[in-house]
Amino acid sequence: MTDTPLNTPADLPIKVTARKVTVSYSGKQALHDVSIDIPDRSVTAFIGPSGCGKSTFLRCLNRMNDTIDGAVVGGSLTIDGQEINDKTIDPVVLRASVGMVFQKPNPFPKSIYDNVAYGPRIHGLALTRPELDEIVENALRKAGLWDEVSDRLTHPGTGLSGGQQQRLVIARAIAVNPEVILMDEPCSALDPIATARIEELIDELRENYCIIIVTHSMQQAARVSQHTAFFHMGHLVEYGSTEDIFTNPRDTRTQDYITGRFG
Amino acid sequence: MALSRTAHIVTAYGEELDQLSDDLARMGGLVETQLEKSISAVVRRDASIKADIKAREVQVNALQVDIEKRVLRLFALRQPLATDLRMTISALKIATDLERIGDLAKNIAYRAGDLAGYAPMALTQQVERLGAIVIKQLSEVLDALSSADVEPAVRVWHSDDEVDERYNTLVREMLMSMTEDSGLVGPGVHILFVAKNLERIGDHATNIAEAVHFMVTASPLVEDGPH
């Protein structure tokens, strides 16, 4: 593969730029020369069979691979032109601007309020209590959870339903003013109604954020994203507008995968 | 309609798509025969064809209903994508055009019965020639469909100009004949209707060509043609 990214969306400013990104775990290569330009203020879906490298690549974007022993990341990866693997970048600060939502909702064993206030507190985003209250309310509103929890902010976050917990986690990510939000199968543990709420939320959030979602549900990728990247065996095979990928994929591997022709 | 050489992981899904293709092929075959028989009946001024054509029309209509059900079911239960999506949506459109062609062929057969009461007309030969072109169009476009081949579809699409030209010439000449000999008005009107129906069938064959083109290439045919 060349280092020129495939089929870059032309109409939006580029937020994330990857050039020849490689990842290996204890010498075994998991990602081969991924080059891609991901636009801002839109949703980009990563799809592909298990072990194709989509989550590995997602984890590169907030340096989650740093935490894995034997993981070696190569190539260039920039957000707003800033190389994120640079030694001067503090991963903790990076992870505030690149928020992540996981498969299973993982609220802290704290109150709803403290879950959201946690990030702003450690990053010193609020000087006074009213300021912090405002940040918490705003984040919960943006996550579409405020009306459901405003009268019980002191209750434990873990007492919420699965869908509410996932929205709480999204509120927690939003509270520290991220640039990019990564979502690794955010709805796989949720029922269809809770899934629809998260998808609606993703659609609202894309006005302000660069959202990248890994999903095993082709229908979900089709519903929520504007751009789709298909990974296979550690390679980025095809990248384009979601409409094109799902109606007219160019590569036989993409075609076979999305129509259910290989496992 | 083999758009992909790889089989589906879910066998039943693959089978449902195959059944849709089979239904469409059968419907195409029935309509093709209907059209051939109708034109031949017009040429022979044969009223006896009516019942046979009517029976075929019932089969064609039943197949269309069946295809619509299959498509609805595929969308609801399988959510087809990419080539499967294009094939499913094209099948729905093609079935509609085939049903219309069947209907027009039936009209032609009925006109054959009406013509039986008149003496043969010289202009019938031109209808026969127009019919031969339209039969060829239909047959080619059905081949394009079954082999998922764009080339014959594009050929059919371009041949519609010839059908229109021949139809216009026929109408002109028929009007002249009827002006000269008012005794020709009776059978002439029937011939004109037959010609009009053939011209419409040509349009439906063109629609099918467009659907096949989209099914195979994912792009509309209208853009790279002269129309």
Interface residues (C-beta under 8 A of the other chain):
Chain A: M218 Q219 A222 F246 T247 N248 P249 T254 Q255 D256 I258 T259 G260 R261 F262 G263
Chain B: S4 T6 A7 H8 I9 V10 Y13 Q79 P80 L81 A82 T83 D84 L85 R86 A218 S219
